[in-house]
Amino acid sequence: MGHIRDLMRSNPPFFDGKGTGLEVETWLISLDRCFIMYPYGRNTKARCAIMRLKSFASIWWWLEEERISVSINTLSWEIFLERFKARFLSPQWRQSRADELYALHQFGISVDQFEHMFYELKQYADIGNDEVMLVQHFLRGLNDRISGRVRVFELALIEVAVAKARLVEQNLVRAHGGVLRHLLRVDNNSSNRRDRNSFRASRVATLSIGRTGTGRGADRVSHGSPLRVHLRPLVGEASNSPVG
C-alpha cells in the first residue's frame, strides 16, 4: 500500500483509452518518471499503471485480464506494457515511429541525445535484439566524422559502440574546442542530412569555413541555399592548421 500512496502523491495522469499515439506515449512517459522516483518492482509497476486507467481503458484491461488468464498478483510490467501498446498504439503509428528510426540522424544533438532518441524509437522497428543490426543502424545515423572513426573497430555490441562514439566525440571536442563543438552538430553529408530540430524553419544559409589560397580565408555566408559546412581535416589528418 505504501507504493500506491507514493503513486497518488506523484499524481500521474489517468488514461482513458482515447487520443493519439503521441498522447499514449506521453502517458507512458509520465509513469516512467514516477518509476524513476520510486524503485517499484515489476508487479508493482503494472499495478500502478492499472490504477491510472479509467473509462474505456479500464474496461479494456478488465476484458484483457480475462482473455490472457493472468493474475494481478503475478502480472509483470513487461506483459502489461506489451498488451497495452498492442491495443492503443496503432500499426500506422508504430510504422511511422519505425520510419523515424530509419531516418534518424545526429543533427544538432550530442551522441548522448542521439542514443536516447535511438533507444526510444528502436522498440517500434523490426530489429529486436540483434546486436549487429543495432550497431549498424546506430552508426548509420551518427555524424560522419564520428561514425567513421567508430566503424574501424568493427564492434559487435551496441553498448560498446555507444561508449566508443562518446569517446570519439569527446576527443574531437577536446582537440578542436568550442568551434568543433558547434560544427559537429551539423552533418555535411547532403545525402544523409535530416533536420531534427526545425533548422530549415530558421534562416537558411551556406557557411563555408576553410582556407582560401595561402592566406586565412574569410567566412562566407550567402542566403537561399541549404546549410553546408566544410571542415578542414582533423588532428591526425593535418597538423595545426587553423580553422577559418
N, C-alpha and C positions, 0 to 999 in steps of 0.2 A: 504493500500500500504506500510505502514511502516513495517509491518510484513514481506512482501515479500522482501523488501530491506534488512532487518535483515538476512533473509534466504540466500540471494545472498552473503552477506558478509561472512557468515559462510561456504558457498560453499560446501554443502554436495554433494556426487557424484550422477550422473544420474544412472537410472536403465533402461536397455534396454530389459528386459524380458528374458535374457539368463543367463546361469550359473547354478551352483549347488545350492542345498538348503543352504549350508553354505554361499554362496555369497549373496543369498536373505536375510538371517538373518543379514549378515554384513551390508547390505544397510539399513535395518530397524533400526539397532543399531545406524548407523550414523545419522539418522533422530532423534532418541530419544535423542541423545546428543545435537542436535540443540534445541529440545523442552525443554531441561533442562535449557539451556542458556536463552531462550526466552519463557516465560509462555503463549504460544498460547492457544486459546480456541479450542474446539473440531472441529469446522468447519474450522478454520484457519489451523489446523494441516493437515486435509485432503487436503485442497487447496495446501499447501506447498508440500505435497507428490506428488500430481498430477503434480505440476510444475517440478518435478525432474524425471518424466517418459519420455522416448524417444523411438523411433523406435517401435518395436513390442509391448512393454509395453504401450506406448501411444495409439496405435491403439486399443489394448485390452480394455483399460479403456473407450475409446470413445464408443465402442460397448457395454460394460458392463453398462455404464451410461444409454444408451437407453433401455437396457434389463430390468433393475431393476426399471426404471422410477423414478430416484431420481434427484433432482435438486442440482446443485453445491452449491447453497445458503443454502441448508438445510442438505447437506451431513455431517455426523459426522465421526470423525476419527475411531471410533469403527467399523462402517459399512465398510468403506474403507479397514481397516485392515483385517476384516473377509473375504471380497471378494478377496483381494489381496493374502492372504495366501492360500485360497481355490484354486486359479489358479496357483500360482507359487511355492508352496511347495507340492511336490508330496505325495501321500498316503504312498509310501515307505519311504520317508524321515520323514514324521510325525510319522510313526510307529517306525522307528529307534530311534527317539528322545524320544518317549514314553518308549521304551525299556531301554533307558539310565536312565530315571527317576526310573523305577522299580529296576534297578541295582545300583542306586546311593548310595554311602556310604561315610561317613565322614572319608576320608583317607587323611591325610596330610593337612587338611584345618580346619579353625575355624568354629564355629557354624554360625557366620555371613556369611562366604563364602558359607557354605553348604546351608543356607537359600536362598542365591541369586541363586545358581545353581538349587535348588529345584523349585523355582518360575519360573525360566526361562524354565524349562522342563515341568512343570505341564500343560501348555497350550496345549500340544500335547497328554496328556493322558486322558483316559476316566474317569476322576474324577469329573470334573465340580466344583461346589461349595459345595459339600458335606463335611461339616466341619469335621465330624467324620472320614471319609475316608482320608481326607487330613492329619489330625493329625496322623492317623495310619501309613500312608506312610512316613511322616516326621520322626516319632520316629523310624521306622524300619531302616532308613538309618543312624541315629545318632550313634556315638561311644557308645558301650555298657555301659560304665561307666557313660555316661550322660543320655542316654535313660532310663536306669533302674531307675534312680532317678526321672525322669520326669513322668514315667508311673504310679507311685504310686498315683499321684494326679488325675488320670482318667480325664484328661482335654478334653473338647469337642470343644474348639475353637483354631484354628491354631495360631492366634496371641498370645494367652496366652501360648500355648505350646512352641512357639519360644522364648518368653520372659523368660519362666522358664528354658529352655535349656541354654540360655545365662547366667542366674544367676548361674546355676549349674556349668557351665564351669568356670566362674569367681571364684567361691568358691573353686573349685578344684585347680586352678592355684594359688590362694592366699594361700591355705593350704600347697601346695607342691612346690611352687616356679618354677623356670625355668626347673627343671627336668621333672615335670609332664607336663609343657607346651609343651615339646617335645613329651613325651610319649603319651599324649592324641591324638596326631596326628596319632598314629598307632593303629589300631584295632587288638586285639589279638584273635578275633573270626575267625578262618580259614574258617568257612562255609559261612561267610558274607563278607570276605575280597574283596575289589575292589581296583584295582590300578588305581587311578585317575590322578596320576602325573608322569607316566612313571618310577615309582620307580624300577620296575624289570629291566629296561634298565641299571640301575647302578649296583654296587656291591651288590650281594645278600648274606645275612649273617643271622646267628642265633645269636640273642643277648639275653642273659639271665641276668636279674638283680634281685637279690633276696638274701636271707640269706642262707648260707651253714652251716649246723650244728648249733653250738652255736656261731661261730665266724662270722666275717664280710666277706661275700663272695666276691670273685674276679669276675670281669666281664669276661665272656667267649664269644669269638667270633669265629665261625667256618664258613668257606665259603662253598657255594654249596647247601645250603638248604634255604627254604623260611624264610622270616623275621618273628620272633615270639618274642613278648615282654611279659615277665612275670612280672606283677606288684604285689607288696605286697598290702595287704588290705589298704584302705584309712582311713582317720580320721573318727572315729565313728565305724570302724570295728576292728581296732587295734590302740593302742596308742603309738605315739612317737618312733616307731621302724624305724631306718634309712633305706633309700634306698641305696642298693648297698652292 
